[in-house]
Amino acid sequence: MLLIFPFAYLLSFFLSLRGLWQKKTNAIFIYVIAGLPIYNTALSIVYGYKLKSWIPVLQSCKELLIVVALIVAIWNYRKKLIPHRLDYWILAFLAYTALMCYCLLVSMMCFKN
């Protein structure tokens, strides 16, 4: 009975992903409203049922959906994209962390938080 939370989380993820695939940027709100509130509960239940191998899958769903939503939003943006000073600072930080001992994946994880 408790496994309904991980299934509801995955259902909201796939519904949002399908909506984003159809270029509906508002589909991300399905995930934000239905999936994120039960995210911690779903991870706890999966851990409690000793399905530890599924935890990285559930965690990566969140990052994947955010990246896909960002790509769809930028792709559908019709105006000329004008970078601001903060954008340059973020790119400089990304370049700095990529050039240091960290790999690019670790530096992208810094931006996740």
N, C-alpha and C positions, 0 to 999 in steps of 0.2 A: 504494500500500500504506500509506503514511503517513497518508493521509486518513482512516484508520479512527479516529484519535484525535478529530478534530472531529466525526465522525459519532457516536462513542460518547458524547461530551460532550453533543451535542444529543439523543441517545436518552435519556440519563439525565435531561436537563432535561424532555423531553416526558413521560416516565414519571412523574416527580415531579409535574409539573403536572396530569396526568390523575388521579393519586392525590389531590392536594389538591382538585381539582374534585369528587371523590367524597367530600370531607370526611374523608379519612384523613390526619390530621396526621403520622403516622409516615412518610408517603411522601417527606417532605423528606430522610429518611436515604438514600434511593436516590441522590439528587443529591449529598449530602455524602460518601457512601462511594465512589460511582463517578464522579461528575462533577468534583468539586473537585480530586482528585489529578491529573487530566490536563488541568486548565484551562490552565495555562501552556504545556504541550506542544501542546495544540490551537491556542492562539493563535499560537505560534511556527510551527507547520506551515502554518496558514492564511496567515501573513505570508510564509513561504518560497515558497508556491505563487502569490504575487502576487495574492492575493484580499483585498486590504486593505479593501475595502468591507464584508467580512463581519466584521471585527474588532469594530466597535461593536455589531453584532447579537449576537455571542457574549458580549461584555461586559455588555450589557443583560439578557441571559438570567439572569445571576446576581442582579442587583438585582430584577428582576421576580419571580423565584421567592421571594426572601426577603420581599418585600412581600406577595405572595399568601399565603405561609405565615403571616405575622403576622396578616393579615386573617382567615384561616380559624381560627387559634388564638384570636383575640379573639372572633370570632363564635360559636365553639363553647364558649366559657368560660361555665360555668353559674353560678358564684358571683358575688357582688357584687364589682365591681372597686373596690378601695380604693387610691387613689394614695398613694404615699409621698413623702418629701421629695425624693428624687432625681428623681422624675418631674416635680415642679414645677421643679426646677433645669434639667432638659432642655428643658421647655417654655419656660422663660424664655430659655434660650440660643437656641432656635429663633426665638422672637419677636424677640430682639435682632438676630440675624443677618438676619432678614427685613426689619426696619426700617432696617438699615444699607444701604450701597450694594450689597450682594449681593442677588440675587434669591432666591426661595424654593427654586428648583432647586439653586442653589449651596449654600445652607444645608443642604438635605437631603443633598447629597453629603458635607458635613462629617460627618454622622452615619453615613454608610456605612462610613467607616474606623474 
